[in-house]
Amino acid sequence: MVAIRHRETGDVLLDLEGDLATHSLAGAKLAGASFSGMNLAGLDFHNSDLRQVDFSQADLSGANLQSAVMIGAVFAGADLSGANLTDVVAGDTKFFGAKLQEATCRYGKFADADFSEADLTSADLSMSDLRANFNESRMSKADLRGANLSGANLSGADLSQANLYDANIADAKLARVNMEGAIGPHGQKVNARAQPTRKPKRGWWQFWGE
């Protein structure tokens, strides 16, 4: 018997027979539950209510979270590598220090989420609302095509070889960002070592006679 409890009150939200890995939690009402440190690899949370759920340090590798509502949930230090987060509603969700390598997060709504120091290497974040905190995150080779990064904090982020074609990065914080080899919003490859082109300086005498 596995009892899923509320993280604050301790009330039992769901009783499951046998091993948790043998169950599907698709469509389950689990708001406020605690799965901290648990092995949830490959588990199905499709279309579930995961608001305010504590997934800190949990193993969610390969899990299916498609279309789940997880506003205010905590994934600090969790392993979400290869997980499916397509079309999730995850505003104000905490992903700091989480592993999301090769995760699929297309069409996700991540406004005000915290991805600081998270590893999003090769993750698919295309067409997502990413107006979030990516401070010191690793986003190398990430697919960010068509994503909304307007006003996002990308300070110190590694965006090397990422694809930002048609992404909106207006007013994004880009201090110390590494974009070497990335494809920019206009489809041009970025060379981090290239210096901006400047007009050559001319002596005052060269303006006479023009």
PyMOL commands that set and color helices and strands:
alter all, ss='L'
color gray80, all
select helices_A, chain A and resi 20-22+204-207
alter helices_A, ss='H'
color red, helices_A
select strands_A, chain A and resi 2-5+12-16
alter strands_A, ss='S'
color yellow, strands_A
deselect
rebuild
show_as cartoon
